Amino acid sequence: MASTTGTAGGRRLTAVLFAVYALLLVGMILFKLPFSLGDSDGVRALNLIPFAGSARDDSGIDTGEIIGNVLIFVPLGIYVSMLRPRWSFARRLLLVIGTSLALEVIQFVFAIGRSDITDVLANTVGGVIGIAIYSVFALALKGRTQVVLNTLAVICTAAVLAYFVFLWSHAR
């Protein structure tokens, strides 16, 4: 069976891409970048009822926010799987859940966002999707998994960074 861990250079590229992703994730969740630079109302809010914090005035659910939370955690599942391919699904899942919980706790402690169990659930779903995506690629591509995923990650990272620059340049 071919290895999915790739070369040392490939693992370093994965680690660098993961570091960029982690910085973007923290920036988006804790500082609401690129949308508002540290704009916080200083209120500590904690919602432990799933989907209650995502309710709109018209009795609907803000699916856009939920989908956004799912999407921003998909890369975490992929990166954890790329960096730790021998970890069990449960161990990868615990890391995703732990990361999500940690970010929600930090938001609550420093009153820089609203902590919501729906976010933890959506983030976890995103991480699971990322783990599944990695698994499908690993089965289909065997030893080329890291090269292909790193190539896609470079493209996606460049696109996200370009999007952030675009938003910042038009926000002024």
C-alpha positions in Angstrom: 0.0 0.0 0.0 1.4 3.4 -0.9 2.0 6.0 1.7 -0.2 9.1 1.9 2.2 11.0 4.1 4.2 12.4 1.1 7.7 13.7 1.1 9.3 15.8 3.8 9.0 18.9 1.6 5.3 18.1 1.0 4.8 17.8 4.8 6.5 21.1 5.3 4.3 22.8 2.7 1.2 21.2 4.4 2.4 22.6 7.8 2.9 26.1 6.3 -0.5 26.0 4.6 -2.1 24.9 7.9 -0.4 27.7 9.7 -1.8 30.2 7.2 -5.3 28.6 7.6 -5.0 28.6 11.4 -4.2 32.4 11.4 -7.1 33.1 9.0 -9.4 30.9 11.1 -8.5 32.8 14.3 -8.8 36.1 12.5 -12.2 35.3 11.1 -13.7 33.8 14.3 -12.1 36.0 17.0 -11.6 39.2 15.2 -14.4 38.9 12.5 -11.8 39.6 9.8 -12.0 40.7 7.1 -15.4 42.2 7.9 -14.8 44.3 10.9 -11.4 44.9 12.6 -12.0 43.9 16.2 -15.5 45.3 16.2 -17.0 43.9 19.4 -19.9 45.0 21.4 -18.2 43.8 24.6 -21.2 41.6 25.5 -20.7 38.1 26.9 -23.4 36.0 25.3 -23.7 32.2 25.7 -26.3 30.1 23.8 -26.5 26.5 24.8 -29.7 25.8 22.8 -28.9 24.4 19.4 -30.1 26.7 16.5 -31.7 29.2 18.9 -28.9 31.7 18.4 -29.3 31.3 14.6 -32.9 32.3 14.7 -34.0 35.3 12.6 -36.8 37.7 13.4 -39.1 36.0 10.8 -38.9 32.7 12.8 -36.5 31.2 10.3 -33.0 30.0 10.8 -29.9 31.9 9.6 -28.6 29.1 7.4 -26.0 31.3 5.8 -24.2 31.7 9.1 -24.4 27.9 9.8 -23.2 27.0 6.3 -20.3 29.5 6.7 -19.3 27.8 10.0 -19.4 24.4 8.3 -17.3 25.7 5.4 -14.5 27.4 7.5 -13.9 24.1 9.4 -13.7 21.8 6.4 -10.0 22.7 5.9 -9.3 21.8 9.5 -10.5 18.3 9.0 -8.4 18.0 5.8 -5.2 19.5 7.4 -5.5 17.4 10.5 -5.8 14.3 8.3 -2.9 15.3 6.1 -0.6 16.1 9.1 -1.7 13.1 11.1 -2.9 10.4 8.6 -2.4 7.6 11.2 -4.6 9.1 13.8 -8.0 7.5 14.2 -11.2 9.2 13.1 -12.1 9.7 16.8 -8.8 11.4 17.6 -9.1 13.8 14.6 -12.7 14.5 15.5 -11.7 15.3 19.1 -9.2 17.8 17.8 -11.8 19.5 15.6 -14.3 19.7 18.5 -11.6 20.9 20.9 -10.6 23.6 18.5 -14.1 24.8 18.1 -14.8 24.7 21.8 -11.6 26.6 22.5 -12.5 29.4 20.1 -16.0 29.7 21.5 -14.6 29.8 25.1 -12.1 32.5 24.1 -14.9 34.5 22.5 -16.9 34.3 25.7 -14.0 35.0 28.1 -12.9 38.1 26.3 -16.4 39.2 25.2 -15.3 39.4 21.6 -18.2 37.4 20.1 -21.2 35.4 20.9 -20.6 31.9 22.0 -23.1 29.5 20.5 -23.5 25.7 20.6 -24.8 25.9 17.1 -21.4 27.1 16.0 -19.7 24.2 17.7 -22.1 21.8 16.0 -21.6 23.4 12.6 -17.8 23.6 13.0 -17.8 19.9 13.9 -19.8 19.0 10.8 -17.3 20.9 8.7 -14.4 19.1 10.3 -16.1 15.7 9.7 -16.6 16.7 6.0 -12.9 17.6 5.8 -11.9 14.3 7.3 -14.2 12.5 4.8 -12.8 14.5 1.9 -9.3 13.5 2.9 -10.3 9.9 3.2 -11.9 9.9 -0.3 -8.7 11.5 -1.8 -6.5 9.0 0.1 -8.4 6.0 -1.3 -8.5 7.4 -4.8 -5.0 8.8 -5.1 -3.0 6.6 -2.8 0.6 8.1 -2.7 -0.3 11.3 -4.5 -2.8 12.5 -1.9 -0.5 15.0 -0.3 0.7 16.5 -3.6 -2.8 16.9 -5.0 -4.3 18.3 -1.7 -1.4 20.7 -1.3 -1.9 21.9 -4.8 -5.6 22.5 -4.2 -4.7 24.1 -0.8 -2.3 26.5 -2.4 -4.9 27.6 -4.9 -7.6 27.9 -2.3 -5.3 29.8 0.1 -4.3 32.2 -2.6 -8.0 32.8 -3.5 -9.0 33.4 0.1 -6.0 35.8 0.7 -6.9 37.7 -2.5 -10.5 37.9 -1.4 -9.4 39.3 2.0 -7.2 41.9 0.3 -10.1 42.8 -2.0 -12.5 43.3 0.9 -10.0 45.3 2.9 -9.1 47.5 -0.1 -12.8 48.3 -0.7 -13.7 48.7 3.0 -11.8 52.0 3.3 
